[in-house]
Amino acid sequence: MMLEEDVAVPVSSANEAPKDTTKMDTDDAPSDPVSGTDVNVHEPDTTEAAPAAENGTQNPEEKSVPMETDAKVEPSKRKVKRTSVPVHALVYGALAAADLQKAVEKEYEMALQDRVMEETKEKKNAVEAYVYDMRNKLYDRYNDFVTPEEKEGLIGKLQEVEDWLYEDGEDETKGVYISKLEDLKKIGDPIEARYKESTERGSSVDQLVYCINSFREAALSSDQKFGHIDISEKQKVINECSEVENWLRERKQQQDALPKHTDPVLLVSDLKKKAEALDRFCKPIMTKPKPAPKPQTPPPHTPPPQPEAQASDPQTPEQQQSGTGAAGEPGSEGGVQQASGEQMDMDRPDDSADVAA
């Protein structure tokens, strides 16, 4: 427990001035010429003023004036002082520490006993429920999966345990009930397992057959989506499917030949394992993705053939007038016609000259 106490701490200040007030003594003060000349019309009686000064009494006008240098005193700061005080609680009628510890341990033991009693009750009810349930199933669904001798022996065992529950086993421990239940299950569990295998075997066989047929049809298919798979890989799938199918056929024939009250040779767990193994083998092959098509390089671009241009040599002025080319051939049809026309004019007689004559 903490106690708080307020302590006043004085705070010193550098500006604090001495508290002595200086009072002006009228006797020691120098005479003021101005005040000396200021004479009242009615002069006071000097004989009465002198004794008053001598007796030490001062005039109201001659009171001491405080100095302006006196600084204001700062208030003191408060300081809290905490003191630890040990406190012991004393509750009237409460238990001592040792008695309280014993009470806690006793409460824990009682809670443990309650839990053990509850668990014991649950195990006893489990034995009783198993007796009633197994007896009813032996006359109903388990009738074909148990021999008459096993059935009679188990029913007798169930009746014995039932009688024990209501007599000597009324208040037994948890371990005894567990032992009784385990003894009954050693006889009843094989019967229950044969029944369970018989009911689940049909669906497991159908699932395995479907898996075999699916992969085989895919391997034999001519569909283009399987065209990229190698033939040798497809043959592996076909062989694996045939092997699993032969195993299933043999085991199924053996199982069909056995009576229901015997342990099966074709187990549901084996069928599931075969289906999973076949799927792991065939699925990666039949679902292999198609290879990416190779990028085709375009053929080189060949320009179309251009007509050959006839090269001609430069012509002389005579050749240009005659219209023939460099090889003596006529340059064009117009040139040939022009040349023939000039020749005709030269061969024709000069009629114009005769007319002029």
C-alpha positions as CSV (number, residue, x, y, z in Angstrom):
1,M,0.0,0.0,0.0
2,M,1.3,3.5,-0.9
3,L,0.8,6.6,1.2
4,E,1.2,10.0,-0.3
5,E,2.3,13.0,1.7
6,D,2.5,16.6,0.6
7,V,5.7,18.4,1.5
8,A,6.2,22.1,0.8
9,V,9.6,22.8,-0.7
10,P,10.9,26.4,-0.8
11,V,12.2,27.6,-4.1
12,S,15.0,30.1,-4.1
13,S,15.0,32.8,-6.7
14,A,17.9,34.7,-8.1
15,N,15.8,37.8,-8.4
16,E,14.8,37.7,-4.7
17,A,15.9,40.9,-3.1
18,P,16.5,41.4,0.6
19,K,13.3,42.0,2.5
20,D,14.8,45.0,4.5
21,T,12.8,48.0,3.6
22,T,14.7,51.2,3.7
23,K,12.9,53.9,5.3
24,M,13.9,57.5,4.8
25,D,14.8,59.3,8.0
26,T,13.7,62.8,8.0
27,D,16.5,63.8,10.2
28,D,19.3,62.4,7.9
29,A,17.8,63.5,4.6
30,P,19.4,66.6,3.1
31,S,17.5,69.8,3.3
32,D,15.7,70.7,0.1
33,P,16.0,74.4,-0.8
34,V,12.7,74.4,-2.5
35,S,10.9,72.9,0.4
36,G,12.7,75.4,2.7
37,T,11.4,78.4,0.8
38,D,7.9,77.0,0.7
39,V,6.6,78.7,3.8
40,N,3.0,78.5,4.8
41,V,1.3,81.8,5.5
42,H,0.3,80.4,8.9
43,E,3.6,79.1,10.2
44,P,3.3,76.2,12.6
45,D,4.5,76.5,16.0
46,T,8.1,75.4,16.0
47,T,8.1,74.8,19.6
48,E,5.4,72.1,19.2
49,A,7.0,70.4,16.2
50,A,10.4,70.0,17.8
51,P,9.2,67.9,20.7
52,A,7.3,65.7,18.3
53,A,10.5,65.0,16.3
54,E,12.4,64.4,19.5
55,N,9.9,61.9,20.7
56,G,10.4,59.8,17.5
57,T,7.0,60.2,16.0
58,Q,6.8,60.8,12.3
59,N,4.5,62.8,10.2
60,P,2.1,60.9,8.0
61,E,3.8,62.5,5.0
62,E,7.1,61.1,6.1
63,K,6.2,57.4,5.9
64,S,8.7,55.0,4.5
65,V,8.4,54.3,0.8
66,P,9.3,50.7,-0.4
67,M,12.0,50.4,-2.9
68,E,11.1,49.5,-6.4
69,T,13.9,46.9,-6.6
70,D,12.0,44.6,-4.3
71,A,11.0,41.4,-6.3
72,K,7.9,39.4,-5.8
73,V,8.4,36.2,-3.8
74,E,7.5,33.1,-5.9
75,P,5.2,30.5,-4.3
76,S,6.7,27.3,-3.0
77,K,6.3,24.0,-5.1
78,R,4.6,20.9,-3.8
79,K,6.4,17.6,-3.7
80,V,4.7,14.3,-3.2
81,K,6.4,11.7,-1.1
82,R,5.3,8.1,-1.4
83,T,5.9,5.5,1.3
84,S,5.2,1.8,1.0
85,V,3.1,0.5,3.8
86,P,2.6,-3.4,4.1
87,V,-1.0,-4.4,4.5
88,H,-2.3,-7.9,5.5
89,A,-5.9,-8.6,4.8
90,L,-7.8,-10.3,7.6
91,V,-11.2,-11.8,6.7
92,Y,-13.2,-13.1,9.5
93,G,-14.2,-16.7,9.0
94,A,-11.8,-17.3,6.1
95,L,-9.6,-20.4,5.8
96,A,-5.9,-20.4,6.5
97,A,-3.5,-20.8,3.7
98,A,-2.9,-24.5,4.5
99,D,-6.6,-25.3,4.8
100,L,-7.3,-23.5,1.6
101,Q,-4.7,-25.6,-0.3
102,K,-6.3,-28.8,1.1
103,A,-9.7,-27.6,0.0
104,V,-8.4,-27.0,-3.6
105,E,-6.9,-30.5,-3.8
106,K,-10.1,-32.0,-2.5
107,E,-12.1,-30.2,-5.1
108,Y,-9.8,-31.5,-7.9
109,E,-10.2,-35.0,-6.6
110,M,-13.9,-34.8,-6.7
111,A,-13.9,-33.4,-10.2
112,L,-11.7,-36.3,-11.3
113,Q,-14.0,-38.8,-9.7
114,D,-17.0,-37.2,-11.5
115,R,-15.2,-37.5,-14.9
116,V,-14.3,-41.1,-14.2
117,M,-17.8,-42.0,-13.3
118,E,-19.1,-40.3,-16.4
119,E,-16.7,-42.2,-18.7
120,T,-17.5,-45.5,-16.9
121,K,-21.2,-44.9,-17.5
122,E,-20.5,-44.3,-21.2
123,K,-18.6,-47.5,-21.6
124,K,-21.3,-49.5,-19.8
125,N,-23.9,-48.0,-22.1
126,A,-21.7,-48.9,-25.1
127,V,-21.6,-52.6,-24.0
128,E,-25.3,-52.6,-23.6
129,A,-26.0,-51.0,-27.0
130,Y,-23.7,-53.4,-28.8
131,V,-25.4,-56.4,-27.3
132,Y,-28.9,-55.3,-28.5
133,D,-27.7,-54.1,-31.9
134,M,-25.6,-57.2,-32.8
135,R,-28.4,-59.5,-31.7
136,N,-30.9,-57.8,-34.0
137,K,-28.5,-57.8,-37.0
138,L,-27.7,-61.5,-36.6
139,Y,-31.3,-62.3,-37.2
140,D,-31.6,-59.8,-40.1
141,R,-28.8,-58.5,-42.3
142,Y,-25.9,-60.6,-40.9
143,N,-27.8,-63.9,-41.2
144,D,-26.2,-64.9,-44.6
145,F,-22.7,-63.9,-43.5
146,V,-22.4,-66.1,-40.4
147,T,-22.5,-69.9,-40.0
148,P,-25.2,-71.4,-37.8
149,E,-22.6,-72.4,-35.3
150,E,-21.0,-68.9,-35.1
151,K,-24.5,-67.4,-34.9
152,E,-25.5,-69.6,-32.0
153,G,-22.3,-69.1,-30.1
154,L,-22.4,-65.3,-30.5
155,I,-26.0,-65.1,-29.4
156,G,-25.2,-67.0,-26.3
157,K,-22.2,-64.8,-25.6
158,L,-24.4,-61.7,-26.0
159,Q,-27.0,-63.1,-23.6
160,E,-24.3,-63.8,-21.0
161,V,-22.9,-60.3,-21.1
162,E,-26.4,-58.9,-20.8
163,D,-27.1,-60.9,-17.7
164,W,-23.8,-59.8,-16.2
165,L,-24.6,-56.1,-16.8
166,Y,-27.7,-56.3,-14.6
167,E,-26.2,-58.4,-11.9
168,D,-22.5,-58.4,-11.1
169,G,-21.5,-55.8,-13.6
170,E,-23.8,-53.1,-12.3
171,D,-21.1,-51.2,-10.6
172,E,-17.9,-52.2,-12.3
173,T,-14.9,-50.1,-13.3
174,K,-14.3,-48.5,-16.7
175,G,-11.6,-51.0,-17.6
176,V,-13.9,-54.0,-17.0
177,Y,-16.5,-52.6,-19.4
178,I,-13.9,-51.9,-22.1
179,S,-12.6,-55.5,-21.8
180,K,-16.1,-56.9,-22.2
181,L,-16.8,-54.9,-25.3
182,E,-13.5,-55.9,-26.9
183,D,-14.3,-59.6,-26.3
184,L,-17.6,-59.2,-28.1
185,K,-16.1,-57.3,-31.0
186,K,-13.6,-60.1,-31.7
187,I,-16.4,-62.3,-32.7
188,G,-18.7,-59.7,-34.3
189,D,-16.3,-57.6,-36.3
190,P,-15.4,-60.4,-38.9
191,I,-19.2,-60.8,-39.5
192,E,-19.7,-57.1,-40.0
193,A,-16.6,-56.9,-42.3
194,R,-18.0,-59.7,-44.6
195,Y,-21.3,-57.8,-44.8
196,K,-19.6,-54.5,-45.6
197,E,-17.4,-56.1,-48.3
198,S,-20.4,-57.7,-50.0
199,T,-22.4,-54.4,-50.1
200,E,-19.5,-52.2,-51.4
201,R,-17.9,-54.7,-53.8
202,G,-20.3,-54.2,-56.7
203,S,-19.7,-50.4,-57.0
204,S,-15.9,-50.8,-56.7
205,V,-15.9,-53.4,-59.4
206,D,-17.9,-51.2,-61.7
207,Q,-15.6,-48.3,-61.1
208,L,-12.5,-50.4,-62.0
209,V,-14.2,-51.7,-65.2
210,Y,-15.1,-48.2,-66.2
211,C,-11.5,-47.1,-65.7
212,I,-10.2,-50.0,-67.8
213,N,-12.6,-49.4,-70.7
214,S,-12.1,-45.7,-70.8
215,F,-8.3,-45.9,-71.2
216,R,-8.5,-48.8,-73.7
217,E,-11.0,-46.9,-75.9
218,A,-8.8,-43.8,-75.8
219,A,-5.8,-45.8,-76.9
220,L,-7.6,-47.5,-79.7
221,S,-9.4,-44.4,-80.9
222,S,-8.5,-42.7,-84.2
223,D,-9.5,-39.3,-82.9
224,Q,-7.1,-36.5,-83.9
225,K,-6.7,-35.4,-80.3
226,F,-4.8,-38.6,-79.6
227,G,-3.0,-38.6,-83.0
228,H,0.2,-37.1,-81.6
229,I,0.7,-40.0,-79.1
230,D,3.2,-42.6,-80.2
231,I,1.8,-46.0,-81.1
232,S,4.2,-47.7,-78.7
233,E,2.9,-45.6,-75.8
234,K,-0.7,-46.5,-76.7
235,Q,0.2,-50.1,-76.8
236,K,1.5,-49.9,-73.2
237,V,-1.8,-48.5,-72.1
238,I,-3.7,-51.4,-73.9
239,N,-1.4,-54.0,-72.3
240,E,-1.8,-52.5,-68.8
241,C,-5.6,-52.5,-69.2
242,S,-5.6,-56.1,-70.3
243,E,-3.5,-57.1,-67.4
244,V,-5.8,-55.5,-64.8
245,E,-8.8,-56.9,-66.5
246,N,-7.4,-60.4,-66.3
247,W,-6.7,-60.0,-62.6
248,L,-10.2,-58.7,-62.0
249,R,-11.8,-61.6,-63.9
250,E,-9.8,-64.2,-62.0
251,R,-10.5,-62.7,-58.6
252,K,-14.2,-62.3,-59.3
253,Q,-14.5,-65.9,-60.4
254,Q,-12.9,-67.0,-57.1
255,Q,-15.2,-64.7,-55.1
256,D,-18.3,-65.8,-56.8
257,A,-17.5,-69.4,-55.9
258,L,-17.2,-68.7,-52.2
259,P,-20.2,-68.6,-49.8
260,K,-21.0,-65.3,-48.1
261,H,-20.1,-66.5,-44.6
262,T,-16.5,-67.0,-45.6
263,D,-13.8,-64.3,-45.7
264,P,-13.7,-62.7,-49.2
265,V,-10.7,-62.9,-51.6
266,L,-11.8,-59.8,-53.6
267,L,-11.5,-56.9,-51.2
268,V,-12.8,-53.4,-51.8
269,S,-9.4,-52.0,-50.8
270,D,-7.7,-54.1,-53.5
271,L,-10.1,-52.9,-56.2
272,K,-9.5,-49.2,-55.2
273,K,-5.7,-49.7,-55.3
274,K,-5.9,-51.3,-58.8
275,A,-8.0,-48.4,-60.1
276,E,-5.6,-45.8,-58.7
277,A,-2.5,-47.6,-60.1
278,L,-4.1,-47.9,-63.5
279,D,-5.0,-44.2,-63.5
280,R,-1.5,-43.2,-62.5
281,F,0.0,-45.3,-65.4
282,C,-2.4,-44.5,-68.2
283,K,-3.4,-40.9,-67.6
284,P,0.0,-39.2,-68.1
285,I,0.2,-41.0,-71.5
286,M,-3.3,-40.3,-72.8
287,T,-3.3,-36.7,-71.6
288,K,0.0,-35.8,-73.1
289,P,-0.3,-32.4,-74.7
290,K,0.2,-31.8,-78.3
291,P,3.6,-30.5,-79.3
292,A,3.7,-26.9,-80.2
293,P,3.7,-26.3,-84.0
294,K,7.0,-25.3,-85.4
295,P,7.0,-21.8,-86.9
296,Q,7.0,-22.0,-90.7
297,T,9.7,-19.9,-92.4
298,P,8.1,-18.0,-95.4
299,P,9.7,-18.8,-98.8
300,P,12.1,-16.2,-100.2
301,H,10.5,-13.5,-102.2
302,T,11.3,-13.7,-105.9
303,P,10.5,-10.6,-107.9
304,P,8.5,-11.2,-111.1
305,P,10.6,-11.2,-114.4
306,Q,10.9,-7.8,-116.0
307,P,10.8,-7.5,-119.9
308,E,14.3,-6.9,-121.3
309,A,14.7,-3.3,-122.4
310,Q,16.3,-2.9,-126.0
311,A,19.4,-0.9,-125.6
312,S,20.1,1.5,-128.5
313,D,23.3,3.4,-129.3
314,P,23.3,7.1,-129.8
315,Q,22.5,8.1,-133.5
316,T,24.4,10.4,-135.7
317,P,22.6,13.3,-137.3
318,E,22.6,11.6,-140.7
319,Q,21.0,8.5,-139.2
320,Q,18.4,10.6,-137.4
321,Q,17.5,12.3,-140.8
322,S,17.4,9.0,-142.7
323,G,15.4,7.4,-139.9
324,T,17.7,4.3,-139.6
325,G,19.1,3.0,-136.5
326,A,22.7,2.1,-135.7
327,A,22.4,-1.3,-137.3
328,G,21.0,0.2,-140.6
329,E,17.4,-0.7,-139.7
330,P,14.7,1.8,-139.9
331,G,14.0,3.5,-136.6
332,S,10.2,3.4,-137.0
333,E,7.5,3.1,-139.6
334,G,7.2,6.8,-139.9
335,G,10.9,7.0,-140.9
336,V,10.5,4.4,-143.7
337,Q,7.5,6.2,-145.1
338,Q,9.3,9.5,-145.1
339,A,12.3,8.0,-146.9
340,S,10.2,6.4,-149.6
341,G,8.3,9.7,-150.1
342,E,11.6,11.6,-150.7
343,Q,12.7,9.0,-153.2
344,M,9.5,9.3,-155.1
345,D,9.9,13.1,-155.3
346,M,13.4,12.7,-156.7
347,D,12.3,10.2,-159.4
348,R,9.4,12.3,-160.5
349,P,10.2,14.8,-163.4
350,D,10.5,18.3,-162.5
351,D,7.1,19.5,-163.9
352,S,7.3,22.8,-162.1
353,A,10.4,23.8,-164.1
354,D,8.7,23.1,-167.4
355,V,5.7,25.1,-166.4
356,A,7.9,28.0,-165.5
357,A,9.7,27.8,-168.8
